[in-house]
Amino acid sequence: MPSATIKPGVSPSVKNIGLIAKPRSDQGATLVPELITWLEARGLTVFLDEGAAGYADRSPALSRDQVAAQSQLLVVLGGDGTLLSAARASLGHDLPLFAVNLGGLGFLTAIKIEELYPQLERALHGDFRVARRRMLHVELWRGDRQIASHEALNDVVLTKAEIARMIDLEVHVDNHFVCVYKADGLIVSTPTGSTAYSLSAGGPIMFPSVAATAITPICPHTLTNRPVIVPDESEIQVIVLYNSPTYMTIDGQVGEILESNDKIVCRRSEHCISLVRPPDMMFFDVLREKLKWGER
């Protein structure tokens, strides 16, 4: 399956709605109670995470995993960070995520607040597109033991854990040696994550349906080190060399302290998430708006 596909919305059989909200948001405090009232007026059952329950002063507040497990449609109010958290919570449930941007840049949360109710009304009637985004499977190996495994929607990032010290990272693709990066860090990114940290580090923008993975060094020591794009069917191995304190972060939210000779293995995940997209919004529309590209 490619990393992203577009397909028509499902039939309007949604009865249970999950609501995940970014905490400490003035917009969320106003929007969440209104949205709950709007949904319940349509006979829908609403499940709330802690952030949403706090805004509405309701109980019980559920974990995001519990909200996803009981929902047929997941409404996410926040920025891309909130969506990344919701994506991991939704793994294995195959439900569409309706992501609304509460300020900020928001490449993934492309639905604006002023579009919320018209677009949600359409979605509840099955009139929406779903963008399927492939995730990245990440394993941490220490010797012959697997220490941890994660699923990333955007990226896995290896960075230095000390001030003013570079780290040495040996990279292999499909057991072929690539190079040793001497850098502040390294990003292994999905097409979805190509507009996140990887873009800031000089990585390429990849169309979501491209079946590829980007390897982007962060401030490399030599000018010969450049971002590399490999097929997403490839296995990428990164070995932490010497005694360079290194930190691994998954989607900027889950982290692990690494040791010398630890190996990080990245491959295409079995999991995808489904992002609800307005029928008339295309990928380049989002790029023009978010990156302030010139209009004709």
C-alpha positions in Angstrom: 0.0 0.0 0.0 1.4 3.5 -0.8 2.1 5.9 2.1 -1.1 7.9 1.3 -4.2 7.3 -0.7 -7.4 9.2 -1.2 -10.8 7.5 -1.1 -14.4 8.6 -0.7 -16.0 8.9 2.7 -17.8 6.0 4.3 -21.6 5.7 4.6 -23.1 7.9 7.3 -23.4 5.3 10.1 -21.5 7.2 12.8 -23.1 7.1 16.2 -20.1 7.5 18.6 -17.8 10.5 18.4 -14.5 10.8 20.2 -13.3 14.3 21.2 -9.6 14.9 21.9 -8.6 18.5 22.8 -5.3 20.3 23.3 -5.2 21.5 27.0 -4.7 25.1 28.0 -6.2 26.7 25.0 -8.5 29.7 25.2 -10.1 28.6 21.9 -10.7 25.1 23.2 -12.4 26.4 26.4 -15.0 28.2 24.2 -15.3 25.7 21.4 -15.5 22.3 23.2 -18.7 22.9 25.2 -20.4 24.3 22.1 -19.3 21.4 20.0 -20.5 18.8 22.5 -23.9 20.5 22.6 -24.0 20.5 18.7 -23.1 16.8 18.5 -25.5 15.6 21.2 -28.3 17.6 19.6 -27.8 15.2 16.6 -28.2 12.2 18.8 -24.5 11.3 18.9 -22.7 9.8 21.9 -19.6 11.8 22.7 -16.5 10.4 24.5 -14.1 12.9 26.0 -10.4 12.8 26.8 -9.0 14.7 29.8 -8.5 18.0 27.9 -12.1 18.0 26.4 -13.7 16.8 29.7 -11.9 19.6 31.6 -13.2 22.3 29.2 -16.8 20.9 29.5 -16.6 20.2 33.2 -17.8 16.7 32.6 -16.9 13.2 33.8 -15.7 10.6 33.2 -12.6 11.8 31.4 -11.0 8.9 29.4 -7.5 8.3 28.2 -7.0 9.0 24.6 -6.6 5.3 24.0 -10.0 4.7 25.6 -11.6 7.4 23.5 -10.3 6.0 20.3 -11.4 2.5 21.2 -15.0 3.5 21.6 -15.3 6.0 18.7 -16.2 5.7 15.0 -15.0 9.2 14.2 -12.3 11.0 16.2 -12.5 14.8 16.3 -9.1 16.3 17.2 -8.9 20.0 18.4 -5.4 21.4 18.6 -2.3 21.6 16.6 -0.2 18.9 14.8 1.2 17.8 18.2 -2.3 16.9 19.4 -2.9 15.1 16.2 0.3 13.1 16.5 -0.7 11.9 19.9 -4.2 11.1 18.7 -2.8 9.1 15.8 -0.8 6.8 18.1 -3.9 6.4 20.3 -6.0 5.3 17.2 -3.6 2.6 16.1 -5.4 -0.6 15.3 -8.9 1.0 15.3 -8.9 2.2 11.7 -11.1 5.2 12.3 -11.0 8.6 10.5 -9.4 11.6 12.3 -11.2 14.9 11.8 -8.4 17.4 12.8 -9.2 21.0 13.5 -6.4 23.6 13.8 -6.5 25.8 17.0 -4.0 28.3 15.8 -0.3 27.6 14.9 1.1 26.3 11.7 -0.8 23.0 11.4 0.2 21.1 8.3 -1.9 18.1 9.4 -4.7 19.9 11.2 -5.8 21.6 8.0 -9.5 22.3 8.9 -10.0 25.8 10.2 -12.2 26.7 13.2 -14.6 28.7 10.9 -15.0 25.5 8.7 -15.6 23.1 11.6 -19.4 22.8 11.6 -20.0 22.8 7.8 -17.2 20.3 7.3 -18.3 18.1 10.2 -21.9 18.2 9.0 -20.6 16.9 5.6 -18.4 14.3 7.3 -21.3 12.9 9.3 -23.2 12.4 6.1 -20.3 10.6 4.5 -19.3 13.5 2.2 -15.5 13.6 2.8 -12.2 12.4 1.6 -9.8 10.2 3.6 -6.1 10.6 3.2 -4.3 7.4 4.3 -0.9 8.2 5.8 1.6 5.4 6.3 3.4 5.3 9.6 7.1 4.4 10.4 8.0 1.4 12.6 11.0 2.1 14.9 12.8 -0.4 17.0 15.6 0.2 19.5 18.1 -2.7 19.9 20.8 -3.0 22.5 23.0 -5.9 21.7 20.7 -8.8 20.8 17.8 -7.4 22.9 15.0 -5.2 21.6 14.6 -2.5 24.2 11.6 -0.6 22.7 9.4 -0.3 19.6 7.4 2.7 18.4 5.1 3.8 15.6 5.8 7.3 14.2 3.6 9.3 11.9 6.1 12.1 11.3 9.6 11.0 12.2 12.3 9.5 14.5 14.9 12.1 15.5 18.3 11.3 17.0 19.9 14.4 18.6 22.9 15.2 20.8 22.2 15.2 24.5 25.1 17.6 25.4 25.8 21.2 24.6 28.3 21.9 21.8 29.0 18.2 21.1 28.4 16.5 17.8 27.4 12.9 17.6 28.5 10.1 15.3 25.8 8.0 13.6 26.5 5.1 11.3 23.8 4.6 8.7 23.0 1.5 6.7 20.2 1.0 4.1 19.2 -2.6 3.4 22.5 -3.7 5.0 24.5 -1.4 2.6 26.8 1.0 4.4 25.8 4.7 3.6 28.1 6.8 5.7 28.9 8.0 9.2 27.2 11.3 9.9 29.0 13.7 12.2 26.2 16.1 13.0 24.0 17.5 15.7 21.6 14.8 14.8 19.6 12.8 12.2 16.0 12.7 11.1 14.3 9.7 9.5 11.0 11.0 8.2 7.9 9.8 6.5 6.3 11.8 3.7 3.9 13.2 6.2 6.8 14.3 8.4 8.6 15.9 5.5 6.9 19.2 6.3 7.9 19.0 9.9 11.4 19.0 11.5 13.0 17.5 8.4 11.9 20.6 6.4 13.5 22.9 9.0 16.7 20.9 8.7 16.8 21.3 4.9 15.1 18.1 3.9 12.8 17.7 0.9 9.0 18.1 0.8 7.5 14.7 -0.3 4.1 14.3 -1.7 2.1 12.2 0.8 1.5 9.4 -1.7 5.2 8.9 -2.4 6.3 5.5 -1.0 9.6 6.8 0.4 11.5 7.7 3.5 13.9 10.7 4.0 17.1 10.6 5.9 18.1 14.2 6.8 21.2 15.1 8.9 20.9 18.1 11.3 23.8 20.5 10.8 26.2 18.0 9.4 30.0 18.6 9.8 30.8 18.2 6.2 29.2 19.8 3.1 29.1 16.4 1.3 26.3 15.1 3.7 22.9 15.8 2.1 19.4 14.4 2.7 18.8 11.0 1.1 15.4 9.6 -0.1 15.1 5.8 -0.1 12.1 3.5 -0.9 9.8 3.0 2.0 10.3 -0.8 1.6 13.9 -0.3 2.6 15.1 -1.0 6.1 17.2 1.8 7.7 19.7 1.0 10.5 21.3 3.8 12.5 24.1 2.8 15.0 25.2 5.2 17.8 29.0 5.3 17.7 31.4 6.1 20.6 30.3 7.6 23.8 28.3 10.5 22.4 25.2 11.1 24.6 22.3 10.7 22.3 18.5 11.1 22.6 15.9 9.5 20.4 12.5 11.2 20.0 9.4 9.8 18.3 7.2 12.4 16.7 8.6 14.9 19.2 6.7 13.3 22.1 8.1 10.0 23.1 11.8 9.7 24.0 14.6 7.3 24.9 18.2 7.9 26.1 20.6 5.9 23.9 23.9 4.2 24.7 27.0 3.6 22.5 26.4 0.9 19.9 22.6 1.0 20.3 20.9 0.3 16.9 17.8 2.0 15.7 15.9 0.1 13.0 13.3 1.9 10.9 11.0 0.3 8.4 7.6 0.8 6.8 4.9 0.3 9.4 1.9 -2.0 9.0 -0.3 0.8 10.3 -1.8 3.8 8.5 -4.0 6.6 9.9 -6.9 8.1 8.1 -7.1 11.9 7.9 -10.4 13.5 7.0 -9.8 16.1 4.3 -12.3 18.7 3.0 -13.4 17.6 -0.5 -11.9 20.8 -2.2 -8.6 20.9 -0.3 -5.5 19.5 -2.1 -1.9 19.1 -0.8 -0.5 22.0 -2.7 -3.3 24.2 -1.4 -2.1 23.5 2.1 1.5 24.2 1.2 0.7 27.5 -0.4 -1.2 28.6 2.7 1.1 27.4 5.3 4.4 28.2 3.6 3.1 31.5 2.2 4.0 30.5 -1.3 3.2 33.1 -4.0 -0.2 33.0 -5.7 -0.7 33.5 -9.4 
